[in-house]
Amino acid sequence: MFRRVLLCALSLVVAGTATAAAARPTGTARYDFDGPAPLADVTGHGHDLSPVSRNGGTFRTVPHNGGTALAFPPPCQKEPCPRIALRAPATSQLNPGRRPIRFGAAVRLAADQTTKGENVLQKGYSIRGSQYKLQIDGLAGRPSCVLVDDRRPDIHAAISSVGVADDNWHTLECRRRGPRLTILVDDVPRGRATLPADLSVSNRIPFSLGGKGSFADNDQFQGMLDDVWVEIS
């Protein structure tokens, strides 16, 4: 009898662990910023990050959920301002083309850390080469998901109806499936956009976190960032 109970208990533990693992996106690239190599892609696919910076721009690690998150430079009102972005080398593995894609991150942003545009993650540019992007814009700190086709420069954005600049942690997710783009805030859909069914994102531009690069108009992210991931089906 004891052996049967023990086996049942072990089965429940294994099932629970499998369910938790299935619920957590692993996908094409993932960064948890923990351990001795905080910029490593923990999926093992090799999309490791490297910093590009200017004017002393750097990040620091801060405690979060038993591990660490990254804190980016605070707001700067007078140039030269510190700039930093984290980049993975350009690769076709991070191009979804027309396939479904999900991507997201955990963010923490205070009300005094908002600007007209802060890039959480992106691959590509809207003016050339196509793009997918997660950003937080405006004084209200409303996140949005952006897709731009590799042949047509129209910007398609799903904008959240709620802001996240309240100095608390929030999870953000962008989902593209067919002609629909959805943004979720804390697992709740908060905005949608309709896409051309044949919209394709494919470019040779590096994947980046925290900004476009280290140049002046880089849409610098100014809060804390954790658990960044991309999943292409």
Salt bridges, closest charged atoms under 4 A:
GLU79 OE2 - ARG83 NH2 2.28
ASP149 OD2 - ARG151 NE 3.40
ASP149 OD2 - ARG152 NE 3.79
ASP150 OD1 - ARG151 NE 3.50
ASP166 OD1 - HIS170 NE2 2.88
ASP167 OD1 - ARG108 NE 3.21
GLU173 OE2 - ARG102 NE 2.86
GLU173 OE2 - ARG175 NE 2.63
ASP186 OD2 - HIS170 ND1 2.76
ASP198 OD2 - ARG151 NH2 3.44
ASP198 OD1 - ARG152 NH2 2.90
ASP219 OD2 - LYS212 NZ 3.37
ASP226 OD2 - HIS64 ND1 2.64
GLU231 OE1 - ARG102 NH1 2.74
